[in-house]
Amino acid sequence: MGCFLITLQRKFYVVTEEEIKEGKVVDVYFLRTLKTMKRLGISKKEVVAEIAARSLPKSRIPPHEPWKWGVLAGVEEVVKLMEGKKVDLYSLPDGSLFHPKIPIMRIEGPYEEFGALETSILGFLCSLSGVASAAAHVKIAAGGKPVINFGIRRNHPAISLAIERASIIGGCDGSSGILVEELGFKPVGTMPHALMVIAGDQVKAWRAFDEAMPKEVPRIALVDTFFDEKAEALMAAEALKDRLAGVRLDTPRSRRGDMEEIIREVRWELDLRGYKDVKIFLSGGLDEYSVARYAEAGADAFGVGTRITGANPIDFGMDVVEVEGKSIAKRGICSGSKDLFRCPECLTYSITPKGAQAPVCDRCGVEMKPAYVKMLEKGKVLVDFEVVSKLRERTLSQLRKLGLLKS
Ligand SMILES: [Zn+2]
């Protein structure tokens, strides 16, 4: 009977927001630990825990070195999770660039207040920062040209909005799901191959799309359904004339050949016939390696799916570094409560023992600034949550400062 009821409640086996807040997403060993601690009478001990990434995922660009930095996302969710717990929380804000081994967050309070929330704390940070980091690396590869998240189909639908938000924090210019309107972004997308296949004629399909859509929807024709990309791009231009905003190439793998040459050829033929304003939009199996090459060849914008939404999670770990004011940590972790400073010029981080004076940047000779924002005091939220466009701007401004992004 119990099983039957659970099945009814969970049509899609999704954990609700309330259950996450109640701490139901928890590895059982934390609960067993708490029970054991209570027996020892130590569960209320004041501890300091910190969160840092052990390493970062590998780039898709040869020689496939691990990324040197990632983009932090999921902090707002962690703060909301911890709201009401008797803890103080210090963190880099969402949209901060971080490196492995840099403690991005510090939590202070009785262990029993947050120990069993570790699973969900890390879940938010690892998953969402993985997506934001991948988005940022693709955005750089595109040379700043528009990158749209097309990948929500690669994730469980229950987390689609969280994933879309993280992709935008990482620098994506938009996303394809209609719920992104809640984040202040217009969903982006035009037509799948199914439209042309079912219409049986691509020109008929593009014309009908043009007639059916409101003015503000850009006319971007998918031009690789039945014929060659060049042939269909010209057909689309002839059909929609100056109403055509762009052509989308979503060339299947089996037909791909030299995609850079195809892009150059389509550009040439469109330009030759006076369609210089028609943009070339690319999608289908893209990653930072292919996007860099296609941007160079003249593609104007990119729809990227799996590489962003299916990104590897960041392997953040949480470690206790202080117990009742005494510095203590496991092997491999530096003990003691720490502060984090950052150079306002070169964005380098410096880790110091908590309470130490602001260090001076070796490279720039300027005083570093405190990098943590105090977000919770005894469970009370001290910050206003920022809109996603502002978080995205934080990410992009750091990339510009580091010279990784020009525009
Ligand atoms: Zn510096």
Residues whose N, C-alpha, C, O or C-beta is under 5 A from the ligand:
A	BS01	ZN	C343 E345 C346 L347 C361 R363 C364
